[in-house]
């Protein structure tokens, strides 16, 4: 009885992780694979995980695994969603190329940032998380999140300006 209750609780947490990944734009198949890997790692390290922080631990493992897989594949994607495809007939090819170059410049600048700052900027601006959500996910106070985001933005602007002046 106690064991089945733990399994149900784990399944509930894994469902939350799956929905979170889908919200981030991860495909159904990839999200299932990531959740499965997260569950496997949870079972491996169950003894050393604080039960009250299970959800944040699972999300952190899932995100790290997703980032690792993305880095391994390093494939060039067109990154066009349905809205952009519909606008292709309206946009000039030059505008599309400029937008892609701007995204490329932003990615280069993001890679120069400290990993913690890069993660916070992505959580806030790419994934549109609120300060409270970032605070819970990274297990830090809201004030610390705001401070680190301020520093991250400042460092981003510094590197972006330096990159464009070269």
HELIX and SHEET records of a PDB file:
HELIX    1   1 UNK A    2  UNK A   23  1                                  22    
HELIX    2   2 UNK A   28  UNK A   44  1                                  17    
HELIX    3   3 UNK A   46  UNK A   48  5                                   3    
HELIX    4   4 UNK A   51  UNK A   53  5                                   3    
HELIX    5   5 UNK A   54  UNK A   73  1                                  20    
HELIX    6   6 UNK A   82  UNK A   88  1                                   7    
HELIX    7   7 UNK A   93  UNK A  112  1                                  20    
HELIX    8   8 UNK A  115  UNK A  121  1                                   7    
HELIX    9   9 UNK A  122  UNK A  126  3                                   5    
HELIX   10  10 UNK A  131  UNK A  138  1                                   8    
HELIX   11  11 UNK A  142  UNK A  165  1                                  24    
END                                                                             
